[in-house]
Amino acid sequence: LRFSCLPNCNSVSAESTKDPNSHCMSSLFGAMFGPGTDFKALVTEKDAMIVDVRTPQEYQQGHIAGSKNLPLNEFEKHIPELQAAGVPIIACCASGMRSGSATRSLKAAGITEAYNGGGWASLQRALK
């Protein structure tokens, strides 16, 4: 007996795991969000800039050391300076929603190395 949650997925059988759809769900999330990004390597090897798009009040309550606070409602006007920096940009916020919007804006402006770092606290843990 085989189960699959994605068309043409033959990699998981009910006998091989308690959750027969776990591989399929992993593949689905990979297709939606892309492969995992090594944020630590981007910062240490490519001098990536971390841009926090939360409000100044949120930023003051806690942020990644060295990050730049560019609130999403003012973000578009800062894109030229981010382009001029010539380094990868990792956007973060509280949960990943606003940083996702900022990342899309950066990519639309031609910054190919723009990454959604998600929530700032989880990004901070990934950078350690």
C-alpha atoms as an extended CHARMM CRD file, in Angstrom:
* protein
*
       128  EXT
         1         1  LEU       CA              0.0000000000        0.0000000000        0.0000000000  PROA      1               0.0000000000
         2         2  ARG       CA              1.4960000000        3.3530000000       -1.0870000000  PROA      2               0.0000000000
         3         3  PHE       CA              0.4850000000        6.8420000000       -0.1460000000  PROA      3               0.0000000000
         4         4  SER       CA              1.4960000000       10.0550000000       -1.8130000000  PROA      4               0.0000000000
         5         5  CYS       CA              0.3970000000       13.6300000000       -1.4910000000  PROA      5               0.0000000000
         6         6  LEU       CA              2.0890000000       14.9430000000       -4.6270000000  PROA      6               0.0000000000
         7         7  PRO       CA              1.5210000000       13.6620000000       -8.1570000000  PROA      7               0.0000000000
         8         8  ASN       CA              4.1110000000       11.1010000000       -9.2770000000  PROA      8               0.0000000000
         9         9  CYS       CA              5.6870000000       10.7860000000       -5.8110000000  PROA      9               0.0000000000
        10        10  ASN       CA              6.7740000000        7.1840000000       -5.3940000000  PROA      10              0.0000000000
        11        11  SER       CA              9.4050000000        7.6650000000       -2.7270000000  PROA      11              0.0000000000
        12        12  VAL       CA              7.3550000000        6.9630000000        0.4010000000  PROA      12              0.0000000000
        13        13  SER       CA              5.5200000000        3.8350000000        1.4050000000  PROA      13              0.0000000000
        14        14  ALA       CA              3.3120000000        3.2420000000        4.4100000000  PROA      14              0.0000000000
        15        15  GLU       CA              5.6890000000        0.5160000000        5.5600000000  PROA      15              0.0000000000
        16        16  SER       CA              8.7200000000        2.8210000000        5.6820000000  PROA      16              0.0000000000
        17        17  THR       CA              7.5400000000        5.5310000000        8.0580000000  PROA      17              0.0000000000
        18        18  LYS       CA              4.8650000000        6.4380000000       10.5850000000  PROA      18              0.0000000000
        19        19  ASP       CA              4.0330000000        9.5100000000        8.5060000000  PROA      19              0.0000000000
        20        20  PRO       CA              3.8600000000        8.3230000000        4.9010000000  PROA      20              0.0000000000
        21        21  ASN       CA              3.4530000000       11.8710000000        3.5910000000  PROA      21              0.0000000000
        22        22  SER       CA              6.4320000000       13.4160000000        5.4130000000  PROA      22              0.0000000000
        23        23  HSD       CA              8.7220000000       13.2340000000        2.3680000000  PROA      23              0.0000000000
        24        24  CYS       CA              6.0180000000       14.6510000000        0.1260000000  PROA      24              0.0000000000
        25        25  MET       CA              5.3740000000       17.5350000000        2.5090000000  PROA      25              0.0000000000
        26        26  SER       CA              9.0940000000       18.2330000000        2.6970000000  PROA      26              0.0000000000
        27        27  SER       CA              9.2290000000       18.3110000000       -1.0930000000  PROA      27              0.0000000000
        28        28  LEU       CA              6.2060000000       20.5840000000       -1.2050000000  PROA      28              0.0000000000
        29        29  PHE       CA              7.7750000000       23.0610000000        1.2300000000  PROA      29              0.0000000000
        30        30  GLY       CA             11.0320000000       22.8940000000       -0.7060000000  PROA      30              0.0000000000
        31        31  ALA       CA              9.1670000000       23.7360000000       -3.8900000000  PROA      31              0.0000000000
        32        32  MET       CA              7.3630000000       26.6290000000       -2.2060000000  PROA      32              0.0000000000
        33        33  PHE       CA             10.2430000000       28.1590000000       -0.2580000000  PROA      33              0.0000000000
        34        34  GLY       CA             13.3080000000       26.9210000000       -2.1020000000  PROA      34              0.0000000000
        35        35  PRO       CA             16.3210000000       25.1640000000       -0.6830000000  PROA      35              0.0000000000
        36        36  GLY       CA             17.6460000000       26.2280000000        2.6880000000  PROA      36              0.0000000000
        37        37  THR       CA             19.8860000000       29.2700000000        2.6420000000  PROA      37              0.0000000000
        38        38  ASP       CA             23.1270000000       29.3610000000        4.6360000000  PROA      38              0.0000000000
        39        39  PHE       CA             22.6780000000       32.8410000000        6.0920000000  PROA      39              0.0000000000
        40        40  LYS       CA             25.8070000000       32.5300000000        8.2220000000  PROA      40              0.0000000000
        41        41  ALA       CA             27.9500000000       31.9010000000        5.1300000000  PROA      41              0.0000000000
        42        42  LEU       CA             26.3420000000       34.8370000000        3.3280000000  PROA      42              0.0000000000
        43        43  VAL       CA             27.3230000000       37.1330000000        6.1920000000  PROA      43              0.0000000000
        44        44  THR       CA             30.7930000000       35.7490000000        6.8980000000  PROA      44              0.0000000000
        45        45  GLU       CA             31.9020000000       35.0020000000        3.3340000000  PROA      45              0.0000000000
        46        46  LYS       CA             30.0250000000       37.5860000000        1.2640000000  PROA      46              0.0000000000
        47        47  ASP       CA             29.5470000000       40.4370000000        3.7720000000  PROA      47              0.0000000000
        48        48  ALA       CA             25.7760000000       40.2810000000        3.3560000000  PROA      48              0.0000000000
        49        49  MET       CA             23.8310000000       43.1960000000        4.7920000000  PROA      49              0.0000000000
        50        50  ILE       CA             20.9950000000       42.4100000000        7.1850000000  PROA      50              0.0000000000
        51        51  VAL       CA             18.0530000000       44.7610000000        6.7650000000  PROA      51              0.0000000000
        52        52  ASP       CA             15.3370000000       44.7020000000        9.4330000000  PROA      52              0.0000000000
        53        53  VAL       CA             12.0720000000       46.0200000000        7.9950000000  PROA      53              0.0000000000
        54        54  ARG       CA             10.1750000000       46.2720000000       11.2840000000  PROA      54              0.0000000000
        55        55  THR       CA              9.0990000000       49.5960000000       12.7660000000  PROA      55              0.0000000000
        56        56  PRO       CA             11.6720000000       51.5660000000       14.7770000000  PROA      56              0.0000000000
        57        57  GLN       CA              9.7430000000       50.7080000000       17.9520000000  PROA      57              0.0000000000
        58        58  GLU       CA              9.9350000000       46.9840000000       17.2140000000  PROA      58              0.0000000000
        59        59  TYR       CA             13.6100000000       47.2890000000       16.2830000000  PROA      59              0.0000000000
        60        60  GLN       CA             14.4100000000       49.0080000000       19.5880000000  PROA      60              0.0000000000
        61        61  GLN       CA             12.8960000000       46.0830000000       21.4970000000  PROA      61              0.0000000000
        62        62  GLY       CA             15.5280000000       43.7560000000       20.0270000000  PROA      62              0.0000000000
        63        63  HSD       CA             17.4790000000       43.2890000000       16.8210000000  PROA      63              0.0000000000
        64        64  ILE       CA             20.5010000000       41.6230000000       15.2580000000  PROA      64              0.0000000000
        65        65  ALA       CA             23.7020000000       43.5150000000       16.0230000000  PROA      65              0.0000000000
        66        66  GLY       CA             24.9210000000       45.3220000000       12.9290000000  PROA      66              0.0000000000
        67        67  SER       CA             21.5640000000       45.1540000000       11.1540000000  PROA      67              0.0000000000
        68        68  LYS       CA             20.1100000000       48.1960000000        9.4510000000  PROA      68              0.0000000000
        69        69  ASN       CA             16.5610000000       49.2930000000       10.2930000000  PROA      69              0.0000000000
        70        70  LEU       CA             14.6550000000       50.2710000000        7.1490000000  PROA      70              0.0000000000
        71        71  PRO       CA             10.9310000000       50.0530000000        7.9580000000  PROA      71              0.0000000000
        72        72  LEU       CA              8.8370000000       48.4860000000        5.2210000000  PROA      72              0.0000000000
        73        73  ASN       CA              6.6740000000       51.5960000000        4.8110000000  PROA      73              0.0000000000
        74        74  GLU       CA              9.8350000000       53.5400000000        3.8170000000  PROA      74              0.0000000000
        75        75  PHE       CA             11.6720000000       50.6650000000        2.1760000000  PROA      75              0.0000000000
        76        76  GLU       CA             11.2280000000       51.5300000000       -1.5100000000  PROA      76              0.0000000000
        77        77  LYS       CA             13.0990000000       54.8270000000       -1.2030000000  PROA      77              0.0000000000
        78        78  HSD       CA             16.1520000000       52.9950000000        0.1920000000  PROA      78              0.0000000000
        79        79  ILE       CA             16.4640000000       50.5170000000       -2.6750000000  PROA      79              0.0000000000
        80        80  PRO       CA             19.0160000000       52.6540000000       -4.6020000000  PROA      80              0.0000000000
        81        81  GLU       CA             21.3930000000       52.6910000000       -1.6140000000  PROA      81              0.0000000000
        82        82  LEU       CA             20.9560000000       48.9320000000       -1.2080000000  PROA      82              0.0000000000
        83        83  GLN       CA             21.7410000000       48.4350000000       -4.8950000000  PROA      83              0.0000000000
        84        84  ALA       CA             24.8440000000       50.6100000000       -4.5230000000  PROA      84              0.0000000000
        85        85  ALA       CA             26.0900000000       48.5180000000       -1.5990000000  PROA      85              0.0000000000
        86        86  GLY       CA             26.7880000000       45.6550000000       -4.0170000000  PROA      86              0.0000000000
        87        87  VAL       CA             26.4230000000       42.9330000000       -1.3790000000  PROA      87              0.0000000000
        88        88  PRO       CA             23.7790000000       40.2840000000       -0.7500000000  PROA      88              0.0000000000
        89        89  ILE       CA             20.8050000000       41.5770000000        1.2540000000  PROA      89              0.0000000000
        90        90  ILE       CA             19.0630000000       39.4990000000        3.9200000000  PROA      90              0.0000000000
        91        91  ALA       CA             15.7440000000       41.0070000000        4.9740000000  PROA      91              0.0000000000
        92        92  CYS       CA             14.1520000000       40.1430000000        8.3060000000  PROA      92              0.0000000000
        93        93  CYS       CA             11.1630000000       41.2510000000       10.3610000000  PROA      93              0.0000000000
        94        94  ALA       CA              9.0580000000       39.7070000000       13.1190000000  PROA      94              0.0000000000
        95        95  SER       CA              7.6870000000       36.6780000000       11.2680000000  PROA      95              0.0000000000
        96        96  GLY       CA              8.8810000000       36.7130000000        7.6540000000  PROA      96              0.0000000000
        97        97  MET       CA              5.8620000000       38.3530000000        6.0270000000  PROA      97              0.0000000000
        98        98  ARG       CA              7.2040000000       41.9030000000        5.7330000000  PROA      98              0.0000000000
        99        99  SER       CA             10.6910000000       40.6660000000        4.9130000000  PROA      99              0.0000000000
       100       100  GLY       CA              9.1630000000       38.5520000000        2.1450000000  PROA      100             0.0000000000
       101       101  SER       CA              7.6090000000       41.6850000000        0.6720000000  PROA      101             0.0000000000
       102       102  ALA       CA             10.9260000000       43.5390000000        0.9490000000  PROA      102             0.0000000000
       103       103  THR       CA             12.7620000000       40.6470000000       -0.7150000000  PROA      103             0.0000000000
       104       104  ARG       CA             10.3280000000       40.6700000000       -3.6390000000  PROA      104             0.0000000000
       105       105  SER       CA             10.8930000000       44.4400000000       -4.0320000000  PROA      105             0.0000000000
       106       106  LEU       CA             14.6670000000       43.9480000000       -4.0340000000  PROA      106             0.0000000000
       107       107  LYS       CA             14.4840000000       41.2080000000       -6.6580000000  PROA      107             0.0000000000
       108       108  ALA       CA             12.1420000000       43.3210000000       -8.7860000000  PROA      108             0.0000000000
       109       109  ALA       CA             14.7620000000       46.0940000000       -8.6060000000  PROA      109             0.0000000000
       110       110  GLY       CA             17.4090000000       43.7310000000       -9.9720000000  PROA      110             0.0000000000
       111       111  ILE       CA             19.1310000000       42.6700000000       -6.7550000000  PROA      111             0.0000000000
       112       112  THR       CA             19.5270000000       38.9680000000       -7.4490000000  PROA      112             0.0000000000
       113       113  GLU       CA             21.1010000000       38.1420000000       -4.1020000000  PROA      113             0.0000000000
       114       114  ALA       CA             18.1330000000       39.1620000000       -1.9620000000  PROA      114             0.0000000000
       115       115  TYR       CA             17.0060000000       36.7140000000        0.7040000000  PROA      115             0.0000000000
       116       116  ASN       CA             14.0770000000       36.4940000000        3.0830000000  PROA      116             0.0000000000
       117       117  GLY       CA             15.6780000000       35.7660000000        6.4340000000  PROA      117             0.0000000000
       118       118  GLY       CA             12.2780000000       35.4480000000        8.1210000000  PROA      118             0.0000000000
       119       119  GLY       CA             11.8590000000       36.4330000000       11.7480000000  PROA      119             0.0000000000
       120       120  TRP       CA             14.8030000000       38.3030000000       13.2270000000  PROA      120             0.0000000000
       121       121  ALA       CA             15.0890000000       36.0520000000       16.2990000000  PROA      121             0.0000000000
       122       122  SER       CA             15.3260000000       32.8460000000       14.2410000000  PROA      122             0.0000000000
       123       123  LEU       CA             17.7520000000       34.5240000000       11.8430000000  PROA      123             0.0000000000
       124       124  GLN       CA             19.8920000000       35.5720000000       14.7920000000  PROA      124             0.0000000000
       125       125  ARG       CA             20.0300000000       31.9280000000       15.9440000000  PROA      125             0.0000000000
       126       126  ALA       CA             20.9810000000       30.8090000000       12.4120000000  PROA      126             0.0000000000
       127       127  LEU       CA             23.8800000000       33.2720000000       12.3820000000  PROA      127             0.0000000000
       128       128  LYS       CA             25.4980000000       31.8130000000       15.5210000000  PROA      128             0.0000000000
